[in-house]
Amino acid sequence: MEIPSSTSIPSKMKAWVYGEYGNVSNVLKFDSNVTVPQVKEDQVLIKVVAASINPVDAKRMLGMFKASDSPLPVRRTLLTPN
């Protein structure tokens, strides 16, 4: 699938990230240099202009779902607008 030449996809984006359990104010970090993921043929890339953290996200960061949760990735990314 070809992307129109007028569309520019940046190589970096801003994101809120975490990779460990703990208090949200201690583990959630802002990273302004996250690599934009490569889009596969059956995927789309969406520009985010607003984002939020839901109560369940904060509870997951606190470790409230450790017994039933999948392991945390090395670094979990929560998108933020540029």
HTML snippet that shows the backbone in 3Dmol.js (N, CA, C, O; Angstrom):
<script src="https://3Dmol.org/build/3Dmol-min.js"></script>
<div id="view" style="width:600px;height:400px;position:relative"></div>
<script>
const pdb = `
ATOM      1  N   MET A   1       0.848  -1.169   0.000  1.00  0.00           N
ATOM      2  CA  MET A   1       0.000   0.000   0.000  1.00  0.00           C
ATOM      3  C   MET A   1       0.896   1.235   0.000  1.00  0.00           C
ATOM      4  O   MET A   1       1.810   1.340   0.818  1.00  0.00           O
ATOM      5  N   GLU A   2       0.646   2.141  -0.886  1.00  0.00           N
ATOM      6  CA  GLU A   2       1.446   3.347  -1.002  1.00  0.00           C
ATOM      7  C   GLU A   2       0.836   4.478  -0.187  1.00  0.00           C
ATOM      8  O   GLU A   2      -0.382   4.654  -0.160  1.00  0.00           O
ATOM      9  N   ILE A   3       1.690   5.232   0.469  1.00  0.00           N
ATOM     10  CA  ILE A   3       1.258   6.411   1.202  1.00  0.00           C
ATOM     11  C   ILE A   3       1.398   7.606   0.270  1.00  0.00           C
ATOM     12  O   ILE A   3       2.435   7.776  -0.371  1.00  0.00           O
ATOM     13  N   PRO A   4       0.362   8.435   0.190  1.00  0.00           N
ATOM     14  CA  PRO A   4       0.471   9.602  -0.682  1.00  0.00           C
ATOM     15  C   PRO A   4       1.700  10.423  -0.322  1.00  0.00           C
ATOM     16  O   PRO A   4       2.038  10.559   0.854  1.00  0.00           O
ATOM     17  N   SER A   5       2.373  10.974  -1.339  1.00  0.00           N
ATOM     18  CA  SER A   5       3.611  11.706  -1.101  1.00  0.00           C
ATOM     19  C   SER A   5       3.393  12.960  -0.260  1.00  0.00           C
ATOM     20  O   SER A   5       4.344  13.463   0.337  1.00  0.00           O
ATOM     21  N   SER A   6       2.178  13.473  -0.198  1.00  0.00           N
ATOM     22  CA  SER A   6       1.909  14.661   0.606  1.00  0.00           C
ATOM     23  C   SER A   6       1.820  14.338   2.102  1.00  0.00           C
ATOM     24  O   SER A   6       1.815  15.244   2.936  1.00  0.00           O
ATOM     25  N   THR A   7       1.750  13.055   2.435  1.00  0.00           N
ATOM     26  CA  THR A   7       1.667  12.644   3.827  1.00  0.00           C
ATOM     27  C   THR A   7       3.069  12.353   4.348  1.00  0.00           C
ATOM     28  O   THR A   7       3.806  11.546   3.781  1.00  0.00           O
ATOM     29  N   SER A   8       3.413  13.017   5.423  1.00  0.00           N
ATOM     30  CA  SER A   8       4.730  12.833   6.027  1.00  0.00           C
ATOM     31  C   SER A   8       4.581  12.092   7.353  1.00  0.00           C
ATOM     32  O   SER A   8       3.845  12.533   8.236  1.00  0.00           O
ATOM     33  N   ILE A   9       5.273  10.977   7.490  1.00  0.00           N
ATOM     34  CA  ILE A   9       5.238  10.211   8.732  1.00  0.00           C
ATOM     35  C   ILE A   9       6.559  10.442   9.453  1.00  0.00           C
ATOM     36  O   ILE A   9       7.622  10.101   8.935  1.00  0.00           O
ATOM     37  N   PRO A  10       6.490  11.023  10.651  1.00  0.00           N
ATOM     38  CA  PRO A  10       7.733  11.250  11.381  1.00  0.00           C
ATOM     39  C   PRO A  10       8.350   9.938  11.850  1.00  0.00           C
ATOM     40  O   PRO A  10       7.651   8.931  11.966  1.00  0.00           O
ATOM     41  N   SER A  11       9.634   9.943  12.115  1.00  0.00           N
ATOM     42  CA  SER A  11      10.296   8.734  12.605  1.00  0.00           C
ATOM     43  C   SER A  11      10.214   8.630  14.122  1.00  0.00           C
ATOM     44  O   SER A  11      10.400   7.545  14.674  1.00  0.00           O
ATOM     45  N   LYS A  12       9.939   9.742  14.807  1.00  0.00           N
ATOM     46  CA  LYS A  12       9.853   9.771  16.272  1.00  0.00           C
ATOM     47  C   LYS A  12       8.521  10.364  16.709  1.00  0.00           C
ATOM     48  O   LYS A  12       7.894  11.125  15.973  1.00  0.00           O
ATOM     49  N   MET A  13       8.092   9.997  17.938  1.00  0.00           N
ATOM     50  CA  MET A  13       6.863  10.536  18.511  1.00  0.00           C
ATOM     51  C   MET A  13       7.062  10.720  20.010  1.00  0.00           C
ATOM     52  O   MET A  13       8.030  10.222  20.584  1.00  0.00           O
ATOM     53  N   LYS A  14       6.147  11.433  20.627  1.00  0.00           N
ATOM     54  CA  LYS A  14       6.144  11.607  22.076  1.00  0.00           C
ATOM     55  C   LYS A  14       5.233  10.544  22.686  1.00  0.00           C
ATOM     56  O   LYS A  14       4.228  10.168  22.083  1.00  0.00           O
ATOM     57  N   ALA A  15       5.580  10.057  23.881  1.00  0.00           N
ATOM     58  CA  ALA A  15       4.746   9.032  24.514  1.00  0.00           C
ATOM     59  C   ALA A  15       4.966   9.014  26.017  1.00  0.00           C
ATOM     60  O   ALA A  15       6.045   9.354  26.503  1.00  0.00           O
ATOM     61  N   TRP A  16       3.945   8.617  26.740  1.00  0.00           N
ATOM     62  CA  TRP A  16       4.068   8.298  28.162  1.00  0.00           C
ATOM     63  C   TRP A  16       4.352   6.808  28.223  1.00  0.00           C
ATOM     64  O   TRP A  16       3.640   6.022  27.598  1.00  0.00           O
ATOM     65  N   VAL A  17       5.372   6.403  28.960  1.00  0.00           N
ATOM     66  CA  VAL A  17       5.792   4.999  28.990  1.00  0.00           C
ATOM     67  C   VAL A  17       5.969   4.504  30.421  1.00  0.00           C
ATOM     68  O   VAL A  17       6.247   5.283  31.333  1.00  0.00           O
ATOM     69  N   TYR A  18       5.802   3.190  30.602  1.00  0.00           N
ATOM     70  CA  TYR A  18       6.151   2.551  31.871  1.00  0.00           C
ATOM     71  C   TYR A  18       6.518   1.107  31.611  1.00  0.00           C
ATOM     72  O   TYR A  18       6.050   0.504  30.645  1.00  0.00           O
ATOM     73  N   GLY A  19       7.355   0.552  32.469  1.00  0.00           N
ATOM     74  CA  GLY A  19       7.787  -0.827  32.300  1.00  0.00           C
ATOM     75  C   GLY A  19       7.921  -1.568  33.608  1.00  0.00           C
ATOM     76  O   GLY A  19       8.557  -2.620  33.672  1.00  0.00           O
ATOM     77  N   GLU A  20       7.316  -1.015  34.665  1.00  0.00           N
ATOM     78  CA  GLU A  20       7.354  -1.657  35.973  1.00  0.00           C
ATOM     79  C   GLU A  20       6.097  -1.268  36.738  1.00  0.00           C
ATOM     80  O   GLU A  20       5.430  -0.288  36.405  1.00  0.00           O
ATOM     81  N   TYR A  21       5.785  -2.045  37.765  1.00  0.00           N
ATOM     82  CA  TYR A  21       4.643  -1.721  38.609  1.00  0.00           C
ATOM     83  C   TYR A  21       5.059  -0.689  39.641  1.00  0.00           C
ATOM     84  O   TYR A  21       6.221  -0.629  40.042  1.00  0.00           O
ATOM     85  N   GLY A  22       4.110   0.113  40.063  1.00  0.00           N
ATOM     86  CA  GLY A  22       4.372   1.093  41.110  1.00  0.00           C
ATOM     87  C   GLY A  22       3.404   2.250  41.014  1.00  0.00           C
ATOM     88  O   GLY A  22       2.503   2.267  40.175  1.00  0.00           O
ATOM     89  N   ASN A  23       3.608   3.211  41.887  1.00  0.00           N
ATOM     90  CA  ASN A  23       2.787   4.405  41.905  1.00  0.00           C
ATOM     91  C   ASN A  23       2.918   5.119  40.566  1.00  0.00           C
ATOM     92  O   ASN A  23       4.022   5.275  40.043  1.00  0.00           O
ATOM     93  N   VAL A  24       1.802   5.547  40.022  1.00  0.00           N
ATOM     94  CA  VAL A  24       1.786   6.163  38.702  1.00  0.00           C
ATOM     95  C   VAL A  24       2.790   7.315  38.623  1.00  0.00           C
ATOM     96  O   VAL A  24       3.489   7.457  37.620  1.00  0.00           O
ATOM     97  N   SER A  25       2.865   8.132  39.665  1.00  0.00           N
ATOM     98  CA  SER A  25       3.769   9.281  39.634  1.00  0.00           C
ATOM     99  C   SER A  25       5.239   8.864  39.647  1.00  0.00           C
ATOM    100  O   SER A  25       6.109   9.664  39.304  1.00  0.00           O
ATOM    101  N   ASN A  26       5.527   7.618  40.041  1.00  0.00           N
ATOM    102  CA  ASN A  26       6.910   7.131  40.060  1.00  0.00           C
ATOM    103  C   ASN A  26       7.303   6.352  38.809  1.00  0.00           C
ATOM    104  O   ASN A  26       8.463   6.396  38.400  1.00  0.00           O
ATOM    105  N   VAL A  27       6.361   5.639  38.194  1.00  0.00           N
ATOM    106  CA  VAL A  27       6.721   4.758  37.074  1.00  0.00           C
ATOM    107  C   VAL A  27       6.363   5.314  35.699  1.00  0.00           C
ATOM    108  O   VAL A  27       6.978   4.928  34.706  1.00  0.00           O
ATOM    109  N   LEU A  28       5.395   6.201  35.622  1.00  0.00           N
ATOM    110  CA  LEU A  28       4.979   6.754  34.337  1.00  0.00           C
ATOM    111  C   LEU A  28       5.940   7.878  33.953  1.00  0.00           C
ATOM    112  O   LEU A  28       6.086   8.858  34.685  1.00  0.00           O
ATOM    113  N   LYS A  29       6.586   7.730  32.812  1.00  0.00           N
ATOM    114  CA  LYS A  29       7.605   8.688  32.370  1.00  0.00           C
ATOM    115  C   LYS A  29       7.260   9.212  30.984  1.00  0.00           C
ATOM    116  O   LYS A  29       6.728   8.480  30.150  1.00  0.00           O
ATOM    117  N   PHE A  30       7.564  10.480  30.743  1.00  0.00           N
ATOM    118  CA  PHE A  30       7.356  11.092  29.435  1.00  0.00           C
ATOM    119  C   PHE A  30       8.619  10.924  28.609  1.00  0.00           C
ATOM    120  O   PHE A  30       9.715  11.256  29.060  1.00  0.00           O
ATOM    121  N   ASP A  31       8.458  10.403  27.389  1.00  0.00           N
ATOM    122  CA  ASP A  31       9.589  10.212  26.486  1.00  0.00           C
ATOM    123  C   ASP A  31       9.254  10.913  25.175  1.00  0.00           C
ATOM    124  O   ASP A  31       8.283  10.555  24.507  1.00  0.00           O
ATOM    125  N   SER A  32      10.046  11.898  24.809  1.00  0.00           N
ATOM    126  CA  SER A  32       9.776  12.656  23.580  1.00  0.00           C
ATOM    127  C   SER A  32      10.523  12.105  22.379  1.00  0.00           C
ATOM    128  O   SER A  32      10.578  12.751  21.332  1.00  0.00           O
ATOM    129  N   ASN A  33      11.110  10.895  22.520  1.00  0.00           N
ATOM    130  CA  ASN A  33      11.926  10.339  21.452  1.00  0.00           C
ATOM    131  C   ASN A  33      11.647   8.850  21.231  1.00  0.00           C
ATOM    132  O   ASN A  33      12.574   8.041  21.195  1.00  0.00           O
ATOM    133  N   VAL A  34      10.376   8.492  21.085  1.00  0.00           N
ATOM    134  CA  VAL A  34       9.967   7.106  20.865  1.00  0.00           C
ATOM    135  C   VAL A  34       9.857   6.857  19.362  1.00  0.00           C
ATOM    136  O   VAL A  34       9.280   7.670  18.640  1.00  0.00           O
ATOM    137  N   THR A  35      10.396   5.758  18.896  1.00  0.00           N
ATOM    138  CA  THR A  35      10.329   5.419  17.479  1.00  0.00           C
ATOM    139  C   THR A  35       8.892   5.089  17.072  1.00  0.00           C
ATOM    140  O   THR A  35       8.218   4.302  17.737  1.00  0.00           O
ATOM    141  N   VAL A  36       8.436   5.684  15.993  1.00  0.00           N
ATOM    142  CA  VAL A  36       7.103   5.395  15.456  1.00  0.00           C
ATOM    143  C   VAL A  36       7.128   3.964  14.916  1.00  0.00           C
ATOM    144  O   VAL A  36       8.026   3.619  14.148  1.00  0.00           O
ATOM    145  N   PRO A  37       6.155   3.117  15.303  1.00  0.00           N
ATOM    146  CA  PRO A  37       6.163   1.735  14.833  1.00  0.00           C
ATOM    147  C   PRO A  37       5.988   1.630  13.321  1.00  0.00           C
ATOM    148  O   PRO A  37       5.313   2.455  12.706  1.00  0.00           O
ATOM    149  N   GLN A  38       6.600   0.612  12.732  1.00  0.00           N
ATOM    150  CA  GLN A  38       6.420   0.343  11.307  1.00  0.00           C
ATOM    151  C   GLN A  38       5.027  -0.226  11.088  1.00  0.00           C
ATOM    152  O   GLN A  38       4.593  -1.117  11.818  1.00  0.00           O
ATOM    153  N   VAL A  39       4.337   0.282  10.095  1.00  0.00           N
ATOM    154  CA  VAL A  39       2.977  -0.161   9.795  1.00  0.00           C
ATOM    155  C   VAL A  39       3.034  -1.304   8.796  1.00  0.00           C
ATOM    156  O   VAL A  39       3.668  -1.195   7.746  1.00  0.00           O
ATOM    157  N   LYS A  40       2.365  -2.405   9.134  1.00  0.00           N
ATOM    158  CA  LYS A  40       2.295  -3.558   8.238  1.00  0.00           C
ATOM    159  C   LYS A  40       1.145  -3.352   7.254  1.00  0.00           C
ATOM    160  O   LYS A  40       0.334  -2.441   7.418  1.00  0.00           O
ATOM    161  N   GLU A  41       1.085  -4.191   6.247  1.00  0.00           N
ATOM    162  CA  GLU A  41       0.098  -4.042   5.182  1.00  0.00           C
ATOM    163  C   GLU A  41      -1.345  -4.076   5.690  1.00  0.00           C
ATOM    164  O   GLU A  41      -2.211  -3.410   5.123  1.00  0.00           O
ATOM    165  N   ASP A  42      -1.612  -4.840   6.748  1.00  0.00           N
ATOM    166  CA  ASP A  42      -2.979  -4.957   7.264  1.00  0.00           C
ATOM    167  C   ASP A  42      -3.212  -4.064   8.492  1.00  0.00           C
ATOM    168  O   ASP A  42      -4.116  -4.332   9.284  1.00  0.00           O
ATOM    169  N   GLN A  43      -2.412  -3.014   8.657  1.00  0.00           N
ATOM    170  CA  GLN A  43      -2.524  -2.108   9.793  1.00  0.00           C
ATOM    171  C   GLN A  43      -2.660  -0.673   9.316  1.00  0.00           C
ATOM    172  O   GLN A  43      -2.417  -0.364   8.149  1.00  0.00           O
ATOM    173  N   VAL A  44      -3.051   0.199  10.234  1.00  0.00           N
ATOM    174  CA  VAL A  44      -3.107   1.633   9.955  1.00  0.00           C
ATOM    175  C   VAL A  44      -2.363   2.373  11.054  1.00  0.00           C
ATOM    176  O   VAL A  44      -2.247   1.879  12.176  1.00  0.00           O
ATOM    177  N   LEU A  45      -1.863   3.549  10.734  1.00  0.00           N
ATOM    178  CA  LEU A  45      -1.208   4.420  11.694  1.00  0.00           C
ATOM    179  C   LEU A  45      -2.116   5.616  11.896  1.00  0.00           C
ATOM    180  O   LEU A  45      -2.486   6.288  10.934  1.00  0.00           O
ATOM    181  N   ILE A  46      -2.477   5.886  13.142  1.00  0.00           N
ATOM    182  CA  ILE A  46      -3.407   6.965  13.450  1.00  0.00           C
ATOM    183  C   ILE A  46      -2.678   8.045  14.234  1.00  0.00           C
ATOM    184  O   ILE A  46      -1.992   7.754  15.213  1.00  0.00           O
ATOM    185  N   LYS A  47      -2.827   9.276  13.806  1.00  0.00           N
ATOM    186  CA  LYS A  47      -2.242  10.406  14.524  1.00  0.00           C
ATOM    187  C   LYS A  47      -3.133  10.728  15.718  1.00  0.00           C
ATOM    188  O   LYS A  47      -4.323  10.999  15.555  1.00  0.00           O
ATOM    189  N   VAL A  48      -2.564  10.698  16.903  1.00  0.00           N
ATOM    190  CA  VAL A  48      -3.303  10.966  18.137  1.00  0.00           C
ATOM    191  C   VAL A  48      -3.139  12.443  18.483  1.00  0.00           C
ATOM    192  O   VAL A  48      -2.022  12.956  18.530  1.00  0.00           O
ATOM    193  N   VAL A  49      -4.256  13.119  18.724  1.00  0.00           N
ATOM    194  CA  VAL A  49      -4.192  14.529  19.093  1.00  0.00           C
ATOM    195  C   VAL A  49      -4.611  14.760  20.543  1.00  0.00           C
ATOM    196  O   VAL A  49      -4.447  15.863  21.064  1.00  0.00           O
ATOM    197  N   ALA A  50      -5.149  13.736  21.196  1.00  0.00           N
ATOM    198  CA  ALA A  50      -5.511  13.814  22.608  1.00  0.00           C
ATOM    199  C   ALA A  50      -5.512  12.399  23.169  1.00  0.00           C
ATOM    200  O   ALA A  50      -5.917  11.454  22.492  1.00  0.00           O
ATOM    201  N   ALA A  51      -5.062  12.261  24.396  1.00  0.00           N
ATOM    202  CA  ALA A  51      -5.019  10.944  25.026  1.00  0.00           C
ATOM    203  C   ALA A  51      -5.248  11.092  26.525  1.00  0.00           C
ATOM    204  O   ALA A  51      -5.073  12.175  27.083  1.00  0.00           O
ATOM    205  N   SER A  52      -5.637  10.010  27.166  1.00  0.00           N
ATOM    206  CA  SER A  52      -5.818  10.028  28.615  1.00  0.00           C
ATOM    207  C   SER A  52      -5.508   8.658  29.184  1.00  0.00           C
ATOM    208  O   SER A  52      -5.405   7.672  28.454  1.00  0.00           O
ATOM    209  N   ILE A  53      -5.363   8.613  30.483  1.00  0.00           N
ATOM    210  CA  ILE A  53      -5.180   7.343  31.183  1.00  0.00           C
ATOM    211  C   ILE A  53      -6.478   7.035  31.908  1.00  0.00           C
ATOM    212  O   ILE A  53      -6.987   7.853  32.674  1.00  0.00           O
ATOM    213  N   ASN A  54      -7.001   5.858  31.658  1.00  0.00           N
ATOM    214  CA  ASN A  54      -8.228   5.430  32.308  1.00  0.00           C
ATOM    215  C   ASN A  54      -7.921   4.893  33.701  1.00  0.00           C
ATOM    216  O   ASN A  54      -6.789   4.492  33.972  1.00  0.00           O
ATOM    217  N   PRO A  55      -8.917   4.879  34.587  1.00  0.00           N
ATOM    218  CA  PRO A  55      -8.693   4.343  35.931  1.00  0.00           C
ATOM    219  C   PRO A  55      -8.115   2.919  35.921  1.00  0.00           C
ATOM    220  O   PRO A  55      -7.297   2.582  36.777  1.00  0.00           O
ATOM    221  N   VAL A  56      -8.530   2.089  34.968  1.00  0.00           N
ATOM    222  CA  VAL A  56      -8.013   0.722  34.914  1.00  0.00           C
ATOM    223  C   VAL A  56      -6.525   0.715  34.550  1.00  0.00           C
ATOM    224  O   VAL A  56      -5.789  -0.162  35.002  1.00  0.00           O
ATOM    225  N   ASP A  57      -6.073   1.676  33.745  1.00  0.00           N
ATOM    226  CA  ASP A  57      -4.647   1.783  33.416  1.00  0.00           C
ATOM    227  C   ASP A  57      -3.833   2.081  34.672  1.00  0.00           C
ATOM    228  O   ASP A  57      -2.791   1.469  34.904  1.00  0.00           O
ATOM    229  N   ALA A  58      -4.312   3.017  35.472  1.00  0.00           N
ATOM    230  CA  ALA A  58      -3.620   3.369  36.719  1.00  0.00           C
ATOM    231  C   ALA A  58      -3.596   2.179  37.670  1.00  0.00           C
ATOM    232  O   ALA A  58      -2.586   1.940  38.333  1.00  0.00           O
ATOM    233  N   LYS A  59      -4.690   1.434  37.746  1.00  0.00           N
ATOM    234  CA  LYS A  59      -4.740   0.255  38.613  1.00  0.00           C
ATOM    235  C   LYS A  59      -3.781  -0.818  38.125  1.00  0.00           C
ATOM    236  O   LYS A  59      -3.155  -1.508  38.929  1.00  0.00           O
ATOM    237  N   ARG A  60      -3.664  -0.961  36.808  1.00  0.00           N
ATOM    238  CA  ARG A  60      -2.717  -1.943  36.258  1.00  0.00           C
ATOM    239  C   ARG A  60      -1.294  -1.548  36.623  1.00  0.00           C
ATOM    240  O   ARG A  60      -0.490  -2.403  36.993  1.00  0.00           O
ATOM    241  N   MET A  61      -0.971  -0.249  36.521  1.00  0.00           N
ATOM    242  CA  MET A  61       0.369   0.212  36.880  1.00  0.00           C
ATOM    243  C   MET A  61       0.668  -0.052  38.347  1.00  0.00           C
ATOM    244  O   MET A  61       1.815  -0.317  38.707  1.00  0.00           O
ATOM    245  N   LEU A  62      -0.351   0.017  39.198  1.00  0.00           N
ATOM    246  CA  LEU A  62      -0.177  -0.254  40.624  1.00  0.00           C
ATOM    247  C   LEU A  62       0.009  -1.740  40.909  1.00  0.00           C
ATOM    248  O   LEU A  62       0.407  -2.113  42.012  1.00  0.00           O
ATOM    249  N   GLY A  63      -0.275  -2.595  39.921  1.00  0.00           N
ATOM    250  CA  GLY A  63      -0.098  -4.035  40.088  1.00  0.00           C
ATOM    251  C   GLY A  63      -1.318  -4.757  40.613  1.00  0.00           C
ATOM    252  O   GLY A  63      -1.214  -5.889  41.085  1.00  0.00           O
ATOM    253  N   MET A  64      -2.472  -4.119  40.537  1.00  0.00           N
ATOM    254  CA  MET A  64      -3.695  -4.719  41.072  1.00  0.00           C
ATOM    255  C   MET A  64      -4.154  -5.939  40.282  1.00  0.00           C
ATOM    256  O   MET A  64      -4.995  -6.695  40.770  1.00  0.00           O
ATOM    257  N   PHE A  65      -3.630  -6.153  39.081  1.00  0.00           N
ATOM    258  CA  PHE A  65      -4.044  -7.286  38.256  1.00  0.00           C
ATOM    259  C   PHE A  65      -2.902  -8.268  38.017  1.00  0.00           C
ATOM    260  O   PHE A  65      -2.947  -9.041  37.059  1.00  0.00           O
ATOM    261  N   LYS A  66      -1.884  -8.250  38.869  1.00  0.00           N
ATOM    262  CA  LYS A  66      -0.710  -9.106  38.666  1.00  0.00           C
ATOM    263  C   LYS A  66      -1.077 -10.574  38.513  1.00  0.00           C
ATOM    264  O   LYS A  66      -0.469 -11.279  37.708  1.00  0.00           O
ATOM    265  N   ALA A  67      -2.059 -11.046  39.272  1.00  0.00           N
ATOM    266  CA  ALA A  67      -2.426 -12.468  39.250  1.00  0.00           C
ATOM    267  C   ALA A  67      -3.012 -12.890  37.903  1.00  0.00           C
ATOM    268  O   ALA A  67      -2.834 -14.033  37.482  1.00  0.00           O
ATOM    269  N   SER A  68      -3.704 -11.984  37.232  1.00  0.00           N
ATOM    270  CA  SER A  68      -4.358 -12.349  35.974  1.00  0.00           C
ATOM    271  C   SER A  68      -3.811 -11.580  34.773  1.00  0.00           C
ATOM    272  O   SER A  68      -4.234 -11.828  33.644  1.00  0.00           O
ATOM    273  N   ASP A  69      -2.893 -10.666  34.993  1.00  0.00           N
ATOM    274  CA  ASP A  69      -2.367  -9.813  33.936  1.00  0.00           C
ATOM    275  C   ASP A  69      -1.268 -10.520  33.160  1.00  0.00           C
ATOM    276  O   ASP A  69      -0.569 -11.383  33.691  1.00  0.00           O
ATOM    277  N   SER A  70      -1.127 -10.140  31.899  1.00  0.00           N
ATOM    278  CA  SER A  70       0.018 -10.615  31.127  1.00  0.00           C
ATOM    279  C   SER A  70       1.246  -9.868  31.630  1.00  0.00           C
ATOM    280  O   SER A  70       1.113  -8.795  32.218  1.00  0.00           O
ATOM    281  N   PRO A  71       2.434 -10.412  31.411  1.00  0.00           N
ATOM    282  CA  PRO A  71       3.630  -9.720  31.893  1.00  0.00           C
ATOM    283  C   PRO A  71       3.751  -8.336  31.253  1.00  0.00           C
ATOM    284  O   PRO A  71       3.356  -8.127  30.106  1.00  0.00           O
ATOM    285  N   LEU A  72       4.306  -7.402  32.019  1.00  0.00           N
ATOM    286  CA  LEU A  72       4.533  -6.076  31.458  1.00  0.00           C
ATOM    287  C   LEU A  72       5.584  -6.175  30.370  1.00  0.00           C
ATOM    288  O   LEU A  72       6.563  -6.906  30.522  1.00  0.00           O
ATOM    289  N   PRO A  73       5.398  -5.457  29.280  1.00  0.00           N
ATOM    290  CA  PRO A  73       6.451  -5.424  28.270  1.00  0.00           C
ATOM    291  C   PRO A  73       7.672  -4.704  28.846  1.00  0.00           C
ATOM    292  O   PRO A  73       7.589  -4.081  29.904  1.00  0.00           O
ATOM    293  N   VAL A  74       8.775  -4.791  28.164  1.00  0.00           N
ATOM    294  CA  VAL A  74       9.969  -4.087  28.609  1.00  0.00           C
ATOM    295  C   VAL A  74       9.634  -2.611  28.780  1.00  0.00           C
ATOM    296  O   VAL A  74      10.083  -1.968  29.729  1.00  0.00           O
ATOM    297  N   ARG A  75       8.856  -2.091  27.868  1.00  0.00           N
ATOM    298  CA  ARG A  75       8.428  -0.697  27.953  1.00  0.00           C
ATOM    299  C   ARG A  75       7.065  -0.582  27.312  1.00  0.00           C
ATOM    300  O   ARG A  75       6.915  -0.844  26.118  1.00  0.00           O
ATOM    301  N   ARG A  76       6.081  -0.197  28.079  1.00  0.00           N
ATOM    302  CA  ARG A  76       4.735  -0.016  27.547  1.00  0.00           C
ATOM    303  C   ARG A  76       4.574   1.433  27.150  1.00  0.00           C
ATOM    304  O   ARG A  76       4.979   2.323  27.899  1.00  0.00           O
ATOM    305  N   THR A  77       3.997   1.694  25.998  1.00  0.00           N
ATOM    306  CA  THR A  77       3.857   3.041  25.481  1.00  0.00           C
ATOM    307  C   THR A  77       2.410   3.486  25.500  1.00  0.00           C
ATOM    308  O   THR A  77       1.520   2.785  25.020  1.00  0.00           O
ATOM    309  N   LEU A  78       2.193   4.649  26.054  1.00  0.00           N
ATOM    310  CA  LEU A  78       0.901   5.317  25.991  1.00  0.00           C
ATOM    311  C   LEU A  78       1.110   6.544  25.124  1.00  0.00           C
ATOM    312  O   LEU A  78       1.894   7.424  25.478  1.00  0.00           O
ATOM    313  N   LEU A  79       0.431   6.615  24.007  1.00  0.00           N
ATOM    314  CA  LEU A  79       0.672   7.680  23.041  1.00  0.00           C
ATOM    315  C   LEU A  79       0.238   9.033  23.580  1.00  0.00           C
ATOM    316  O   LEU A  79      -0.665   9.128  24.411  1.00  0.00           O
ATOM    317  N   THR A  80       0.878  10.048  23.104  1.00  0.00           N
ATOM    318  CA  THR A  80       0.518  11.420  23.441  1.00  0.00           C
ATOM    319  C   THR A  80       0.608  12.261  22.177  1.00  0.00           C
ATOM    320  O   THR A  80       1.384  11.940  21.277  1.00  0.00           O
ATOM    321  N   PRO A  81      -0.162  13.318  22.097  1.00  0.00           N
ATOM    322  CA  PRO A  81      -0.091  14.146  20.896  1.00  0.00           C
ATOM    323  C   PRO A  81       1.270  14.821  20.771  1.00  0.00           C
ATOM    324  O   PRO A  81       1.943  15.084  21.768  1.00  0.00           O
ATOM    325  N   ASN A  82       1.663  15.096  19.528  1.00  0.00           N
ATOM    326  CA  ASN A  82       2.931  15.811  19.312  1.00  0.00           C
ATOM    327  C   ASN A  82       2.727  17.192  19.746  1.00  0.00           C
ATOM    328  O   ASN A  82       3.647  18.006  19.668  1.00  0.00           O
TER     329      ASN A  82
END
`;
const viewer = $3Dmol.createViewer("view");
viewer.addModel(pdb, "pdb");
viewer.setStyle({}, {cartoon: {color: "spectrum"}});
viewer.zoomTo();
viewer.render();
</script>
